[in-house]
């Protein structure tokens, strides 16, 4: 199996359309498999990537595009999902809503961080160990 080399990030930019979630899932699955993640962890990490993208797309002013950046190092796999070209970069997400989203992501990955500006989720980062 060919593995992703540390230091070589993989990026994907596509319209923020829920109908394209299959493209995100397939890309995530490919990167995760090449990173050497165990089969047990693979589904959890794919779901974490989907949830991160959902957090961005399900806003009052969703972005026009999403940019995903996958990176691998010795400690694990990192995924950064960013909103690109939002109609308005303000939102209505509350601290309570963020905490629920964070709990969901932490049930699937080891770390979860949100980049929130004026109630708008501009980015979501998740990190997962390659093996438990």
C-alpha positions in Angstrom: 0.0 0.0 0.0 1.2 3.5 -0.9 1.1 5.8 2.1 0.7 9.6 2.2 4.1 11.1 3.1 4.2 13.4 6.1 4.4 17.0 5.1 2.5 16.5 1.8 -1.0 18.0 2.4 -3.9 17.0 0.2 -6.4 19.8 -0.6 -9.9 19.7 -2.1 -12.0 22.7 -2.9 -15.6 22.3 -4.1 -19.0 24.0 -4.0 -20.6 23.8 -0.5 -23.4 21.7 -1.8 -24.7 18.8 0.4 -25.2 16.8 -2.8 -21.4 16.7 -3.2 -20.9 15.1 0.2 -20.1 11.9 -1.6 -17.1 13.5 -3.2 -15.9 14.6 0.3 -16.5 11.1 1.7 -14.6 9.4 -1.1 -11.7 11.8 -0.8 -11.6 11.4 2.9 -11.7 7.6 2.6 -8.8 7.6 0.2 -6.6 9.9 2.3 -7.5 8.0 5.5 -6.7 4.6 3.9 -3.4 5.9 2.5 -2.5 7.4 5.9 -2.4 3.9 7.5 -5.4 4.4 9.7 -6.8 1.2 11.2 -10.1 0.0 9.8 -11.8 0.5 13.1 -11.0 4.2 13.1 -11.6 4.8 9.4 -15.4 5.2 9.6 -15.2 7.4 12.7 -12.8 9.8 11.0 -14.9 9.9 7.8 -17.9 10.8 9.9 -15.9 13.5 11.6 -15.0 15.0 8.3 -18.6 14.9 7.2 -19.7 16.5 10.5 -17.1 19.3 10.1 -18.3 20.1 6.6 -21.9 20.0 7.8 -21.1 22.5 10.5 -20.0 24.9 7.8 -22.8 24.2 5.3 -25.7 24.3 7.8 -25.3 28.0 8.8 -27.7 30.8 8.2 -25.3 32.2 5.6 -23.5 29.1 4.2 -20.3 29.5 2.3 -20.3 29.2 -1.5 -17.4 26.8 -1.4 -15.5 24.5 1.0 -11.8 24.0 1.2 -10.5 20.8 2.9 -6.9 20.2 3.8 -5.8 16.8 4.9 -2.4 16.4 6.5 -0.6 13.4 8.0 2.3 13.3 10.4 3.7 10.7 12.8 1.1 11.5 15.4 -2.0 11.3 13.2 -4.3 12.8 10.6 -5.4 16.4 10.6 -8.3 17.8 8.6 -9.2 21.4 8.2 -12.5 22.4 6.6 -12.9 26.1 5.7 -15.7 28.3 4.5 -14.8 30.1 1.3 -16.9 33.0 -0.1 -19.7 33.2 2.3 -22.6 35.5 1.4 -22.1 37.2 4.8 -19.4 36.5 7.3 -21.6 36.9 10.3 -23.8 34.2 11.7 -26.0 33.2 14.5 -24.2 30.1 16.1 -24.4 30.1 19.9 -21.9 28.9 22.4 -24.3 26.1 23.3 -24.6 25.0 19.6 -20.8 25.0 19.3 -20.5 22.9 22.4 -22.9 20.3 20.9 -21.0 20.3 17.7 -17.7 19.9 19.5 -19.0 17.0 21.6 -20.2 15.2 18.4 -16.8 15.7 16.8 -14.9 14.6 19.9 -16.9 11.4 19.9 -15.4 10.7 16.5 -12.0 12.3 16.6 -9.3 13.1 19.2 -9.4 16.9 18.8 -11.8 19.4 17.4 -11.4 23.2 17.1 -13.7 25.8 15.7 -12.8 29.2 14.1 -15.8 31.4 14.8 -16.1 35.0 13.9 -19.2 37.1 14.7 -21.2 33.9 15.1 -20.0 32.6 11.7 -18.1 29.3 11.6 -15.2 30.0 9.3 -13.4 26.8 9.9 -13.4 23.5 11.7 -10.3 21.4 12.4 -10.2 17.8 13.6 -7.3 15.6 14.4 -7.3 11.8 14.9 -4.6 9.4 15.9 -3.7 6.8 13.2 -4.3 3.9 15.7 -5.9 3.6 19.1 
